[in-house]
Every structure is written in structure tokens, then in C-alpha cells.
Amino acid sequence: SQQVRGMATLKMISIRLKSVKNIQKITQSMKMVSAAKYTKAERELKLARPYGIGAQESYKKAEVKDEEGEKGQLIIAVSSDRGLCGAVHSSIGRIVKTDIAANLNTKVVIVGDKVRNILQRLYAKNIAMVVTEVGRKPAVFGDAALVAQSIINSGIEFSKGKILFNAFRTVVSFRTTEMPLYSQNAVANASKLPVYDSLDSDVIQSYTEFSLASLLFYSMKENATSEQSSRMTAMDNASKNAGEMIDKLTMTFNRTRQAVITRELIEIISGAAALETKN
């Protein structure tokens, strides 16, 4: 009975050891893929930053302020469809939950499926639009323009808005950031907007649409870089943890095997001694 238990334990440890080694191979491969994608995303982020910074600076120079009234709040939450990247998605979902609890008249446009999964159970009625198929390929300005056009065509009215995304800082850190978002009426009523020449409603509308696409493109690039760097770090930590588990399981396997061999030798010697005593 002891032999059977020992062999069963050895078999279970061997199966678990094999599965952990397979998991380590997967995490190491995912780390290498994320490292390659991170390098490309960081390079593209440097080219995309002028779009977002320029749009924000123009709003600051014109002193655009939130529109007065109770039209509600609009939040554009930028995430992706893929996980295994730490707290990239949950940090955005947590802030959106807090904002909705503070202002129930809040509409949320979600870019990516992960934040939708976080909000769907409690705040499904606040979700105005969900854009999926994000994060599989690097975003281009055309993707951001399509999202911006969908938001404009939806007819969502708001007096206060913002874009939530994860701003890339270093390989091992990011910062959940929000950018102000203004409606066309708020831009048209800006105090210092008349300093620009040849401004009419069509020009303001065109610029508002272009600035929305620019801010979305910038936030999508920042979030993609943060996601890839966070996934690379998470997979590296998972590979290290798997390595430590493999060492512990290997030691346990060797000790258990040695105990089984020792017990079998003791039984053989005891049996031989009993036969000699009987004879």
C-alpha cells in the first residue's frame, strides 16, 4: 500500500512538473513576442505624440472650458481586447466606476473589450458604444478616425468629457491619465478663439472632429505601448515564478523517489533477514 501511494505521488508530481515546464515555455514565448511588439510600439509612439500634444495645446491656448448645462458626462475608455498584461485594464475600469458612481448621467464609449467586461455587470446602461477588434494589430490614424466618426454619428451630447488611457512612462511603469474632451459648442464659445482668422461653424466642426481623432490616436498609441511593456513584464515574472516552482517540484520529486527506493530496499532486506531467521 505504501509503495502504491509512493508511486502515485511520483506520477502526480511528474505530471505537474511537466505542465509547469510547458507553461514556462508559453510565458517565455509570450515575453519574446511582447518584447518585439513593444519595441515597435515605442517607436511609433514617438511619431504619434505630436498629434495629442498639439490638440491639447490648442485647447489650452484658446482657453476652451466645459460647456455649461446638464447634458451629462462622456468618458472614452481606451483599452484593448487582450489580457495577461497586469493592471492595464483594471485601473481604467476602476476610475470609470468611480466617475459613474459620482455622476449617474455618464455615458461611456469603450475602445476594447476588456473594460466592457469590467463594467457590463453593474453599469451596462451607461455603456453607449463598444469598439472591439482593438490591440490585435498596431493602430493607425484611420482606425482612430473611424472611432471618432462613430462617436460623432451616434449623437451623444455632453457638457463635460474626457479620455482615459494608460500613458507610457518606462518599461516597468505606466500612469493612468485623463485628457479633457470638449464638445463643438464648448470650442465655439472659447474666450480666445476669435484671435484666429476665418473661423466659421464649418471650420470649427472640422477642427473638432480632427482633434477628436488626433486625441484618440495618441491615446491608443500610448495605451498600446503601456500594454505591451506591462505584458512583457508580467510574462517575465510568470516565467521566473514557473522556474522557482520547477525547482521546488524537482526537489520534491527527487526526495519522494529516494524515499520510495529506500523503503523498497528496507523491505527487501527485511524479507531476506526474515527468511534467514526462519531457515
Summary of the structure (lengths in Angstrom):
residues: 279
radius of gyration: 29.0
end to end distance: 27.6
largest distance: 118.2
contacts: 845
relative contact order: 0.18
helix: 68%
strand: 13%
